[in-house]
Amino acid sequence: MKLTLPLLGLYAVGAGALASEPLAVDGAPHILVVVADDLGWNDVSWHGSSQVPIPNLQGLADEGLVLDNYYVQPVCSPTRSTILTGRHVIHTGIYDPDCGPGNTNSVPLNITMLPEHLSSVGYESHAVGKWHLGMFSRSAIPTGKGFNSFYGYYSGAEDYYTHVSNGANDFHRDRGSNLTIPDVVGQYSTFLYADKAVKVIENFADQHLGPDNVDDDTRLFMYLAFQAIHSPTEVPTEYSDRFNETIPDTPDHVGQQRRIVAGMIACMDEAVGNVTAALKNAGMIDNTLILFTTDNGGPAQGFNNNMASNWPLRGMKRTLWQGGVRGAGFIRGPGIRAAGEVRSLREPMALWSHE
């Protein structure tokens, strides 16, 4: 299989990080795009923060390329639409996260999304987690836009345990012709998404790699959009308790809130570790291109009932200051020439190998 890059979401969020001309790559990679929700600049260790250990994400960043001067939109749906269409918001018309229930807002149905492009060159595509790009018709939801399956929620936010959004259950299992609402009440969403992603990888390997690792040339594209760390701030206490000593209580409850958010980040890091472990067990990790990104800057100071951190950047989610639009992200995988480095997208570079 030969894949011409940039074709994937990198054509949207990091086209400048690849060579200026598309490069043909023999033996196309599997692709994993991981989107964190509302993760702040100072919530990741590769920006110097030691408050929340994230060994799995940091390990991937160390093996890849940290995108330093890397920019996203100030709110979620515009960034997500850009990742999946390769088009600026001026073309999608998605300026605000309002693609939820009760309206007909969505990515325009005539715009071809990334999984539709990838299916034409031999990819099987699966979406797990948050959508928030339209839900008013079957044509607007993930399986209507090229994904083979979807497991998650359509709206912008919901309870991590009850999975209720706007007074209704918003958790779906969709295989295209079979849309159901599974009974997942009481199960924490970060666990659910990681478990589902692992099962997708295992099933893909069984079907397309075979017991003798015989490759039938089909490739996997997974869009894994975690709910974390969007409000409501909820996490099993075993994760937040890790920070009882390092993040003390405060009279204004800022410390308590930050401790929960830290636990949410740690839980997400563990989930990413479980997913990459599944890729390793399937013999796919060395041929998987991994893009990790936040959708916008973190909501700080209790905004959105959250306590993310963008220090030392000014501003936060929903602002055009650096804290709202300078994103935490990295890319790791085959062909990346500058593994372990930190690069500005303003620097001229050709990161994708011709070989």
URHUZI-V683464 format. One record per residue. N is the residue number from 1. RES is the residue in one small letter. D_FIRST is the distance of its C-alpha to the first C-alpha in Angstrom with 2 decimals. Layout:
n:N res:RES d_first:D_FIRST
n:N res:RES d_first:D_FIRST
This chain:
n:1 res:m d_first:0.00
n:2 res:k d_first:3.78
n:3 res:l d_first:6.56
n:4 res:t d_first:10.03
n:5 res:l d_first:12.78
n:6 res:p d_first:15.34
n:7 res:l d_first:14.25
n:8 res:l d_first:15.32
n:9 res:g d_first:18.99
n:10 res:l d_first:19.21
n:11 res:y d_first:19.53
n:12 res:a d_first:22.72
n:13 res:v d_first:24.25
n:14 res:g d_first:23.13
n:15 res:a d_first:21.81
n:16 res:g d_first:24.38
n:17 res:a d_first:22.96
n:18 res:l d_first:19.86
n:19 res:a d_first:20.14
n:20 res:s d_first:22.02
n:21 res:e d_first:19.33
n:22 res:p d_first:15.72
n:23 res:l d_first:13.61
n:24 res:a d_first:10.14
n:25 res:v d_first:8.41
n:26 res:d d_first:6.06
n:27 res:g d_first:5.20
n:28 res:a d_first:5.82
n:29 res:p d_first:9.27
n:30 res:h d_first:11.36
n:31 res:i d_first:14.01
n:32 res:l d_first:17.73
n:33 res:v d_first:20.23
n:34 res:v d_first:23.78
n:35 res:v d_first:26.67
n:36 res:a d_first:30.22
n:37 res:d d_first:33.04
n:38 res:d d_first:35.92
n:39 res:l d_first:35.20
n:40 res:g d_first:37.44
n:41 res:w d_first:37.02
n:42 res:n d_first:39.42
n:43 res:d d_first:37.99
n:44 res:v d_first:35.42
n:45 res:s d_first:36.34
n:46 res:w d_first:34.18
n:47 res:h d_first:36.66
n:48 res:g d_first:39.52
n:49 res:s d_first:40.65
n:50 res:s d_first:41.81
n:51 res:q d_first:43.20
n:52 res:v d_first:40.25
n:53 res:p d_first:38.35
n:54 res:i d_first:34.62
n:55 res:p d_first:33.36
n:56 res:n d_first:29.94
n:57 res:l d_first:29.08
n:58 res:q d_first:30.81
n:59 res:g d_first:28.91
n:60 res:l d_first:25.54
n:61 res:a d_first:27.06
n:62 res:d d_first:28.33
n:63 res:e d_first:24.92
n:64 res:g d_first:23.45
n:65 res:l d_first:24.92
n:66 res:v d_first:27.79
n:67 res:l d_first:27.94
n:68 res:d d_first:31.65
n:69 res:n d_first:32.59
n:70 res:y d_first:30.20
n:71 res:y d_first:31.52
n:72 res:v d_first:31.14
n:73 res:q d_first:33.40
n:74 res:p d_first:36.79
n:75 res:v d_first:36.11
n:76 res:c d_first:33.30
n:77 res:s d_first:32.15
n:78 res:p d_first:31.75
n:79 res:t d_first:29.43
n:80 res:r d_first:27.39
n:81 res:s d_first:27.15
n:82 res:t d_first:25.98
n:83 res:i d_first:23.26
n:84 res:l d_first:21.88
n:85 res:t d_first:22.49
n:86 res:g d_first:22.32
n:87 res:r d_first:25.82
n:88 res:h d_first:29.12
n:89 res:v d_first:31.77
n:90 res:i d_first:33.69
n:91 res:h d_first:31.09
n:92 res:t d_first:30.60
n:93 res:g d_first:34.33
n:94 res:i d_first:33.79
n:95 res:y d_first:36.43
n:96 res:d d_first:37.83
n:97 res:p d_first:36.81
n:98 res:d d_first:38.51
n:99 res:c d_first:35.81
n:100 res:g d_first:37.61
n:101 res:p d_first:39.87
n:102 res:g d_first:42.52
n:103 res:n d_first:40.81
n:104 res:t d_first:38.18
n:105 res:n d_first:36.49
n:106 res:s d_first:32.69
n:107 res:v d_first:29.75
n:108 res:p d_first:30.34
n:109 res:l d_first:28.85
n:110 res:n d_first:27.60
n:111 res:i d_first:25.33
n:112 res:t d_first:21.67
n:113 res:m d_first:20.60
n:114 res:l d_first:17.49
n:115 res:p d_first:16.45
n:116 res:e d_first:16.85
n:117 res:h d_first:14.50
n:118 res:l d_first:11.85
n:119 res:s d_first:12.44
n:120 res:s d_first:11.50
n:121 res:v d_first:7.80
n:122 res:g d_first:7.83
n:123 res:y d_first:10.13
n:124 res:e d_first:13.50
n:125 res:s d_first:16.14
n:126 res:h d_first:19.55
n:127 res:a d_first:22.51
n:128 res:v d_first:25.37
n:129 res:g d_first:28.63
n:130 res:k d_first:30.13
n:131 res:w d_first:29.19
n:132 res:h d_first:32.12
n:133 res:l d_first:30.43
n:134 res:g d_first:32.33
n:135 res:m d_first:33.66
n:136 res:f d_first:36.02
n:137 res:s d_first:33.91
n:138 res:r d_first:31.01
n:139 res:s d_first:29.08
n:140 res:a d_first:29.54
n:141 res:i d_first:28.56
n:142 res:p d_first:25.07
n:143 res:t d_first:24.21
n:144 res:g d_first:25.43
n:145 res:k d_first:23.04
n:146 res:g d_first:19.72
n:147 res:f d_first:19.97
n:148 res:n d_first:19.92
n:149 res:s d_first:22.86
n:150 res:f d_first:25.38
n:151 res:y d_first:27.98
n:152 res:g d_first:30.52
n:153 res:y d_first:32.87
n:154 res:y d_first:32.90
n:155 res:s d_first:35.76
n:156 res:g d_first:36.32
n:157 res:a d_first:38.23
n:158 res:e d_first:39.79
n:159 res:d d_first:41.69
n:160 res:y d_first:39.61
n:161 res:y d_first:41.50
n:162 res:t d_first:42.77
n:163 res:h d_first:39.75
n:164 res:v d_first:42.25
n:165 res:s d_first:41.71
n:166 res:n d_first:44.42
n:167 res:g d_first:46.39
n:168 res:a d_first:43.73
n:169 res:n d_first:41.06
n:170 res:d d_first:37.70
n:171 res:f d_first:35.28
n:172 res:h d_first:32.78
n:173 res:r d_first:30.33
n:174 res:d d_first:28.31
n:175 res:r d_first:25.82
n:176 res:g d_first:26.00
n:177 res:s d_first:28.84
n:178 res:n d_first:30.63
n:179 res:l d_first:32.04
n:180 res:t d_first:34.44
n:181 res:i d_first:36.36
n:182 res:p d_first:36.20
n:183 res:d d_first:39.26
n:184 res:v d_first:38.35
n:185 res:v d_first:41.70
n:186 res:g d_first:42.72
n:187 res:q d_first:39.26
n:188 res:y d_first:38.19
n:189 res:s d_first:35.14
n:190 res:t d_first:33.41
n:191 res:f d_first:33.60
n:192 res:l d_first:32.41
n:193 res:y d_first:29.27
n:194 res:a d_first:28.37
n:195 res:d d_first:29.06
n:196 res:k d_first:26.94
n:197 res:a d_first:23.96
n:198 res:v d_first:24.40
n:199 res:k d_first:24.58
n:200 res:v d_first:21.40
n:201 res:i d_first:19.55
n:202 res:e d_first:21.42
n:203 res:n d_first:20.81
n:204 res:f d_first:17.06
n:205 res:a d_first:17.06
n:206 res:d d_first:19.42
n:207 res:q d_first:17.48
n:208 res:h d_first:13.88
n:209 res:l d_first:14.46
n:210 res:g d_first:17.70
n:211 res:p d_first:20.87
n:212 res:d d_first:19.59
n:213 res:n d_first:16.47
n:214 res:v d_first:14.36
n:215 res:d d_first:10.86
n:216 res:d d_first:9.97
n:217 res:d d_first:6.39
n:218 res:t d_first:8.38
n:219 res:r d_first:9.04
n:220 res:l d_first:12.64
n:221 res:f d_first:14.40
n:222 res:m d_first:18.08
n:223 res:y d_first:20.86
n:224 res:l d_first:23.80
n:225 res:a d_first:26.93
n:226 res:f d_first:29.94
n:227 res:q d_first:33.42
n:228 res:a d_first:34.84
n:229 res:i d_first:36.85
n:230 res:h d_first:38.02
n:231 res:s d_first:41.54
n:232 res:p d_first:43.23
n:233 res:t d_first:43.42
n:234 res:e d_first:43.14
n:235 res:v d_first:42.01
n:236 res:p d_first:43.30
n:237 res:t d_first:46.27
n:238 res:e d_first:44.88
n:239 res:y d_first:42.51
n:240 res:s d_first:45.06
n:241 res:d d_first:47.71
n:242 res:r d_first:45.79
n:243 res:f d_first:47.04
n:244 res:n d_first:50.66
n:245 res:e d_first:51.94
n:246 res:t d_first:49.67
n:247 res:i d_first:49.88
n:248 res:p d_first:53.52
n:249 res:d d_first:55.10
n:250 res:t d_first:56.59
n:251 res:p d_first:59.36
n:252 res:d d_first:57.14
n:253 res:h d_first:54.42
n:254 res:v d_first:51.85
n:255 res:g d_first:51.41
n:256 res:q d_first:50.98
n:257 res:q d_first:48.40
n:258 res:r d_first:46.45
n:259 res:r d_first:46.53
n:260 res:i d_first:44.86
n:261 res:v d_first:42.15
n:262 res:a d_first:41.61
n:263 res:g d_first:41.24
n:264 res:m d_first:38.65
n:265 res:i d_first:36.59
n:266 res:a d_first:37.02
n:267 res:c d_first:36.00
n:268 res:m d_first:32.80
n:269 res:d d_first:32.02
n:270 res:e d_first:32.57
n:271 res:a d_first:30.26
n:272 res:v d_first:27.41
n:273 res:g d_first:28.20
n:274 res:n d_first:27.95
n:275 res:v d_first:24.50
n:276 res:t d_first:23.16
n:277 res:a d_first:25.00
n:278 res:a d_first:23.12
n:279 res:l d_first:19.77
n:280 res:k d_first:21.33
n:281 res:n d_first:22.69
n:282 res:a d_first:19.37
n:283 res:g d_first:17.84
n:284 res:m d_first:15.53
n:285 res:i d_first:17.61
n:286 res:d d_first:16.35
n:287 res:n d_first:12.81
n:288 res:t d_first:14.28
n:289 res:l d_first:15.22
n:290 res:i d_first:18.73
n:291 res:l d_first:20.81
n:292 res:f d_first:24.45
n:293 res:t d_first:26.94
n:294 res:t d_first:30.27
n:295 res:d d_first:30.86
n:296 res:n d_first:34.16
n:297 res:g d_first:36.95
n:298 res:g d_first:39.01
n:299 res:p d_first:42.03
n:300 res:a d_first:44.82
n:301 res:q d_first:48.57
n:302 res:g d_first:48.38
n:303 res:f d_first:46.60
n:304 res:n d_first:44.83
n:305 res:n d_first:46.74
n:306 res:n d_first:44.40
n:307 res:m d_first:44.96
n:308 res:a d_first:41.82
n:309 res:s d_first:42.35
n:310 res:n d_first:41.25
n:311 res:w d_first:43.74
n:312 res:p d_first:44.44
n:313 res:l d_first:42.86
n:314 res:r d_first:45.08
n:315 res:g d_first:44.43
n:316 res:m d_first:42.25
n:317 res:k d_first:40.25
n:318 res:r d_first:41.31
n:319 res:t d_first:42.49
n:320 res:l d_first:41.07
n:321 res:w d_first:42.35
n:322 res:q d_first:39.96
n:323 res:g d_first:40.39
n:324 res:g d_first:39.01
n:325 res:v d_first:35.95
n:326 res:r d_first:34.95
n:327 res:g d_first:32.31
n:328 res:a d_first:31.42
n:329 res:g d_first:27.76
n:330 res:f d_first:25.29
n:331 res:i d_first:21.62
n:332 res:r d_first:20.32
n:333 res:g d_first:17.10
n:334 res:p d_first:14.79
n:335 res:g d_first:15.38
n:336 res:i d_first:18.71
n:337 res:r d_first:21.14
n:338 res:a d_first:24.36
n:339 res:a d_first:24.38
n:340 res:g d_first:27.85
n:341 res:e d_first:28.99
n:342 res:v d_first:30.39
n:343 res:r d_first:29.57
n:344 res:s d_first:30.95
n:345 res:l d_first:28.71
n:346 res:r d_first:31.42
n:347 res:e d_first:30.60
n:348 res:p d_first:28.42
n:349 res:m d_first:25.38
n:350 res:a d_first:21.82
n:351 res:l d_first:20.32
n:352 res:w d_first:16.61
n:353 res:s d_first:15.90
n:354 res:h d_first:14.77
n:355 res:e d_first:13.88
